[in-house]
Amino acid sequence: MEGNIAWILTSAALVLFMIPGLALFYGGMVRAKNALNMLNMNMWCLGIVPVVWVLVGLSLSAGESGRSWLGDLSLVGLKGMSDPMDIALFAFGMTFACITPALISGAVADRMKFSAWMIFVPIWTLVVYCPVVYWVYGADGWIINLPAHDFAGGTAIHVNAGAAALALAIVLGKRSGWPQNRPAPHNVPFVMLGAGILWFGWFGFNAGSAFAADGLAAQAFLNTFIAGAAGMVAWMITEMAKTGKVSTIGMASGVIAALVAITPAAGFVGSMHSFVFGALAGVICFFAIEAKYRFGFDDSLDVVGIHLVGGVVGGVLLGFMADASAVPGGDFVNGVFFGGGILLWNQILSIVVVMAFSFVATFVIAKVLDSTIGLRVSESTEMTGLDVSDHGEAAYVMDA
């Protein structure tokens, strides 16, 4: 028991470390005048979400209400929580709740009021994230009882955040001058450093979701490593074939796309299958990020192309490749390739419903906020930069 608790707490720390990693990953991709704003958008999630989670979020996500769509208020304020394993699992789950809205921030870079973001995050966590987590992981949740599989959050986190990012980007509108003016990343080394931290933290994200220091955790750990490597290589080859060059941003993006795709499957597939998840995600997400130019939505840092599409790729592939015989202690419904055809349809259904719910609910939240406090900064503020206008600081002071 103590060893399992130690692993869960270690994994929670790894996932928490992903948030500053994400801040660097996103922060390096924006213009210098908005770097602090992006860091602060991510770190705000680390501040406000634990407050929401302790007060009511956990209860809505895990309370045993007997309903299929939402928990109850039995765990409000962590009422009755004294078991050490429960406390460790609470801490672990809270880090997931923190990083999910942070993922959305990349879609609204350069143009969303920080004050609006401060209000959006807790509302979105309660209205969108908590119900979806209950559907996917709650004892009576309708998705887990289909059954549909999501080992560490491919649907609950990445599809959910990706669909929300699309809705929020649409409501906010395009950046001034986009797509004719496509701002270049101001600090590419930050992007690669952030990607490395994310990959490191993802071992806790996926292997920690075994909830024990055992063979399943080891398998999820290995699958995470293999998929990330395969995704990087696949993206690089695809980019080289199309452009004749390999970019640093592309290498980092390939890793993240693959890690997203293996997230729902890390504890449901064998090691060689993880190559397929990573490689396909690297190729498909490479082309998916071009969709924003084709369809005209300004997803600033490709949250839709990486997280929504990567989550869908991983969830659907799992419907084909889930294999209980390849996983230590495997006892779950197999995918199509291993005799379990119903799983594919369950995976597709769960993904479509989560995508639709998250998009519509986020769209409504964004519209309400936009019509009341306003979501978007003024054009002059956008030109000046959000670091100075919203935070009164600059990331780089050259004459200091």
C-alpha positions in Angstrom: 0.0 0.0 0.0 2.7 2.5 1.0 4.6 1.8 -2.2 1.5 2.5 -4.3 0.8 5.7 -2.5 4.4 6.8 -3.0 4.1 6.2 -6.7 0.8 8.0 -7.0 2.1 11.1 -5.1 5.3 11.0 -7.3 3.1 10.9 -10.4 1.0 13.8 -9.1 4.2 15.9 -8.7 5.2 14.9 -12.3 1.9 16.0 -13.7 2.0 19.3 -11.7 5.5 19.9 -13.2 3.9 19.6 -16.7 2.1 22.9 -16.1 5.2 25.1 -16.0 6.4 22.9 -18.9 3.3 23.8 -20.9 3.8 27.4 -20.0 7.3 27.3 -21.5 6.0 25.3 -24.5 3.3 27.8 -25.2 5.2 30.9 -24.0 8.0 30.3 -26.5 5.6 30.1 -29.4 4.0 33.5 -28.8 5.5 36.9 -29.6 7.8 38.3 -27.0 5.3 41.0 -26.0 2.8 38.3 -24.9 5.2 35.8 -23.3 4.4 36.6 -19.7 0.7 36.6 -20.4 0.9 33.1 -21.7 2.9 32.0 -18.7 0.4 33.6 -16.4 -2.6 32.0 -18.1 -1.2 28.6 -17.4 -0.1 29.4 -13.8 -3.6 30.8 -13.0 -4.9 27.3 -13.6 -2.5 26.0 -11.0 -3.9 28.6 -8.5 -7.6 28.6 -9.0 -8.4 25.1 -10.0 -7.3 23.5 -6.7 -9.6 25.9 -4.9 -12.5 24.8 -7.1 -11.5 21.2 -6.8 -11.4 21.1 -3.0 -14.6 23.0 -2.5 -16.9 21.2 -5.0 -15.0 19.9 -8.1 -14.0 16.5 -6.7 -17.5 15.9 -5.4 -19.1 16.6 -8.8 -16.6 14.4 -10.5 -16.5 11.5 -8.2 -19.4 11.7 -5.8 -21.4 8.4 -5.8 -24.8 9.9 -6.8 -26.1 6.8 -8.5 -26.7 9.0 -11.6 -24.9 8.5 -15.0 -24.2 12.1 -15.7 -22.9 13.9 -12.6 -21.7 13.3 -9.0 -23.3 14.7 -5.9 -22.2 16.9 -3.0 -21.2 14.2 -0.6 -17.5 15.1 -1.0 -17.8 18.9 -0.8 -14.8 20.3 1.1 -13.2 16.8 1.1 -15.8 15.7 3.6 -15.0 12.3 5.1 -11.7 11.9 3.3 -9.2 10.3 5.6 -8.0 7.2 3.9 -4.3 7.7 2.8 -5.0 6.2 -0.6 -8.0 8.4 -1.2 -6.0 11.4 -0.3 -3.2 10.5 -2.7 -5.7 9.8 -5.5 -7.4 13.2 -4.8 -4.0 15.0 -5.1 -3.3 13.1 -8.4 -6.7 13.9 -9.9 -6.4 17.5 -8.9 -3.3 17.9 -11.0 -5.2 16.6 -14.0 -7.9 19.2 -13.4 -5.3 21.9 -13.3 -3.7 21.1 -16.6 -6.8 20.6 -18.7 -7.9 24.2 -18.9 -4.3 25.3 -19.3 -4.2 23.3 -22.5 -7.0 25.6 -23.9 -5.0 28.7 -23.4 -2.9 28.1 -26.5 -5.9 28.6 -28.7 -6.6 32.1 -27.4 -3.0 33.4 -27.3 -2.3 37.1 -28.1 -5.9 38.4 -27.8 -7.9 37.3 -24.7 -8.3 39.5 -21.7 -6.5 38.0 -18.7 -9.4 39.1 -16.5 -11.8 37.2 -18.7 -9.5 34.1 -18.5 -9.6 34.3 -14.7 -13.3 34.0 -14.7 -13.5 31.5 -17.6 -11.3 28.9 -16.0 -13.3 28.1 -12.8 -16.6 28.3 -14.7 -15.4 25.9 -17.4 -13.9 23.5 -14.8 -17.3 23.2 -13.0 -19.6 23.2 -16.0 -17.6 21.2 -18.5 -14.7 19.4 -17.0 -16.4 17.9 -13.9 -19.3 16.3 -15.8 -17.0 14.8 -18.4 -14.7 13.3 -15.8 -17.7 11.8 -14.1 -18.9 10.3 -17.3 -15.5 8.7 -18.1 -14.3 7.7 -14.6 -17.1 8.0 -12.1 -18.4 4.7 -10.8 -21.8 5.3 -12.4 -20.6 7.3 -15.3 -22.3 6.4 -18.6 -19.1 6.2 -20.6 -17.2 3.9 -18.3 -20.2 1.7 -18.2 -20.7 1.4 -22.0 -17.9 0.3 -21.7 -15.5 2.7 -23.4 -11.8 2.9 -22.5 -9.8 6.0 -21.5 -6.7 5.1 -19.5 -5.4 8.5 -18.6 -7.5 11.2 -20.2 -7.4 11.0 -24.0 -11.2 11.8 -24.2 -11.7 13.4 -20.7 -8.8 15.8 -21.1 -7.5 16.2 -24.6 -10.6 15.8 -26.7 -12.5 17.8 -24.1 -9.9 20.6 -24.0 -9.4 20.6 -27.8 -13.1 21.0 -28.5 -13.3 23.8 -25.9 -10.3 25.5 -27.5 -12.1 25.4 -30.9 -15.2 27.0 -29.5 -13.3 29.7 -27.6 -11.2 30.5 -30.6 -14.3 30.9 -32.8 -16.0 33.3 -30.3 -12.8 35.4 -29.8 -12.2 35.7 -33.6 -8.9 36.0 -35.4 -5.9 37.9 -34.4 -5.4 41.2 -36.2 -3.8 40.5 -39.6 -4.2 36.7 -39.4 -3.7 34.6 -41.5 -1.8 36.9 -43.8 0.5 37.8 -40.8 1.6 34.6 -39.1 3.7 35.6 -36.0 6.9 33.5 -35.6 7.7 32.0 -32.2 9.9 34.3 -30.2 11.9 31.7 -28.2 12.2 28.3 -29.9 14.6 26.9 -27.2 11.8 27.5 -24.7 9.4 25.4 -26.9 11.8 22.5 -26.9 12.5 22.8 -23.2 8.8 22.9 -22.5 8.2 19.8 -24.7 10.9 17.9 -22.8 9.4 18.8 -19.5 6.0 17.7 -20.8 7.4 14.4 -22.0 9.0 13.9 -18.6 5.8 14.7 -16.7 3.7 12.5 -19.1 5.3 9.4 -17.5 3.5 10.3 -14.3 0.4 11.3 -16.3 0.1 7.9 -17.9 1.9 5.4 -15.7 0.5 7.0 -12.6 -3.0 6.3 -13.9 -2.3 2.6 -13.1 -2.8 3.7 -9.4 -0.2 1.3 -8.3 3.5 0.6 -8.7 3.1 -2.6 -10.7 3.4 -4.2 -14.1 0.5 -2.1 -15.6 2.4 1.1 -14.6 5.5 -0.2 -16.2 3.7 -1.1 -19.4 2.1 2.4 -19.5 5.5 4.0 -18.9 7.1 2.1 -21.7 4.2 2.8 -24.1 4.5 6.5 -23.3 8.2 6.5 -24.1 7.9 4.5 -27.3 4.9 6.5 -28.7 6.6 9.9 -28.0 9.7 8.8 -29.9 7.7 7.4 -32.8 5.6 10.5 -33.1 8.7 12.7 -33.3 10.3 10.6 -36.0 7.1 10.4 -38.0 6.5 14.2 -37.8 10.1 14.8 -38.9 9.9 12.5 -41.9 6.6 14.0 -42.9 7.9 17.5 -42.6 11.0 16.7 -44.5 9.0 15.1 -47.3 6.8 18.2 -47.6 9.2 21.1 -46.9 12.7 19.7 -47.3 13.5 20.8 -43.7 13.0 19.6 -40.2 12.0 22.3 -37.7 12.5 22.4 -34.0 8.8 23.3 -33.5 7.9 20.3 -35.6 10.0 17.9 -33.5 8.4 19.2 -30.3 4.9 19.0 -31.8 5.4 15.5 -33.0 6.3 14.3 -29.5 3.2 16.1 -28.0 0.8 14.8 -30.6 2.0 11.2 -30.0 1.8 11.6 -26.2 -1.8 12.8 -26.6 -2.7 9.8 -28.8 -1.2 7.2 -26.4 -2.8 8.7 -23.4 -6.2 6.9 -23.7 -4.4 3.6 -24.6 -1.3 3.5 -22.4 -2.6 0.7 -20.2 -4.7 -1.1 -22.9 -2.1 -1.9 -25.6 1.2 -3.7 -26.0 4.5 -2.1 -26.6 4.6 -2.6 -30.4 1.1 -1.1 -30.7 2.4 2.1 -29.2 4.6 2.6 -32.2 1.5 2.7 -34.3 -0.3 5.2 -32.1 2.7 7.5 -32.0 3.6 7.3 -35.7 0.0 7.8 -36.9 -0.6 10.7 -34.6 2.6 12.3 -35.8 1.5 12.2 -39.4 -2.2 12.9 -39.0 -1.6 15.8 -36.6 1.0 17.3 -39.0 -1.7 17.7 -41.6 -4.5 18.5 -39.1 -2.9 21.8 -38.0 -3.4 23.1 -41.6 -7.2 22.8 -41.0 -7.3 26.2 -39.3 -6.2 27.9 -42.5 -8.7 25.9 -44.6 -11.6 26.6 -42.3 -10.7 30.0 -41.1 -10.5 29.6 -37.3 -7.5 31.1 -35.5 -6.2 28.4 -33.1 -3.1 30.3 -32.2 -0.9 27.4 -31.0 -2.6 24.4 -32.6 -4.5 23.1 -29.6 -7.2 21.7 -32.0 -4.7 20.1 -34.4 -2.6 18.5 -31.6 -5.0 17.8 -28.7 -8.4 17.4 -30.2 -7.2 15.5 -33.3 -4.5 13.5 -31.3 -7.1 12.5 -28.7 -9.5 11.4 -31.4 -6.8 9.4 -33.2 -5.8 7.7 -29.9 -9.4 6.9 -28.8 -10.5 5.5 -32.2 -7.3 3.5 -32.6 -7.9 2.0 -29.2 -11.2 0.7 -30.5 -9.2 -1.4 -32.9 -6.1 -2.3 -30.9 -7.1 -2.8 -27.2 -5.5 -6.1 -26.2 -6.0 -7.5 -22.8 -3.5 -10.3 -23.4 -0.7 -7.7 -24.0 -1.1 -5.9 -20.7 -0.2 -7.3 -17.2 -3.4 -8.2 -15.4 -5.4 -7.2 -18.5 -9.2 -7.7 -17.9 -11.1 -5.4 -20.3 -13.0 -5.5 -23.6 -10.7 -6.0 -26.6 -10.6 -4.0 -29.8 -11.7 -5.1 -33.2 -8.3 -6.6 -34.1 -8.6 -8.9 -31.0 -12.2 -9.9 -31.2 -14.0 -7.1 -29.5 -16.0 -5.2 -32.2 -18.4 -3.4 -29.9 -15.5 -1.4 -28.3 -14.9 0.6 -31.5 -18.5 1.9 -31.6 -18.4 2.7 -27.9 -15.1 4.7 -28.4 -16.6 6.7 -31.3 -19.8 7.4 -29.4 -18.0 8.6 -26.3 -15.6 10.8 -28.3 -18.4 12.4 -30.3 -20.6 13.1 -27.3 -17.7 14.6 -25.3 -16.6 16.7 -28.3 -20.1 18.0 -28.9 -20.9 18.7 -25.2 -17.6 20.5 -24.6 -17.9 22.6 -27.8 -21.4 23.7 -27.2 -21.0 24.3 -23.4 -17.8 26.3 -24.0 -19.4 28.3 -26.8 -22.2 29.3 -24.5 -19.9 30.2 -21.6 -17.8 32.3 -24.0 -20.7 34.0 -25.5 -22.1 34.9 -22.1 -18.8 36.3 -20.9 -18.2 38.2 -24.1 -21.6 39.9 -23.9 -21.0 40.9 -20.3 -17.4 41.6 -19.4 -16.0 41.1 -22.9 -13.4 38.5 -23.8 -11.1 40.2 -26.2 -8.6 43.0 -25.7 -8.8 46.1 -27.8 -6.9 46.3 -31.1 -4.5 48.9 -29.7 -3.8 46.5 -26.7 -3.2 43.7 -29.1 -0.7 45.7 -30.9 1.1 46.9 -27.7 1.1 43.4 -26.2 -0.7 41.9 -23.3 2.4 41.7 -21.0 2.4 45.5 -20.5 -1.4 46.1 -20.8 -2.6 43.3 -18.6 0.3 42.7 -16.3 2.4 45.9 -16.3 5.6 44.0 -17.0 7.8 42.9 -19.9 9.4 39.5 -20.3 12.7 41.0 -21.6 14.1 44.4 -20.4 17.0 45.1 -22.7 18.3 48.2 -20.8 18.1 46.7 -17.3 
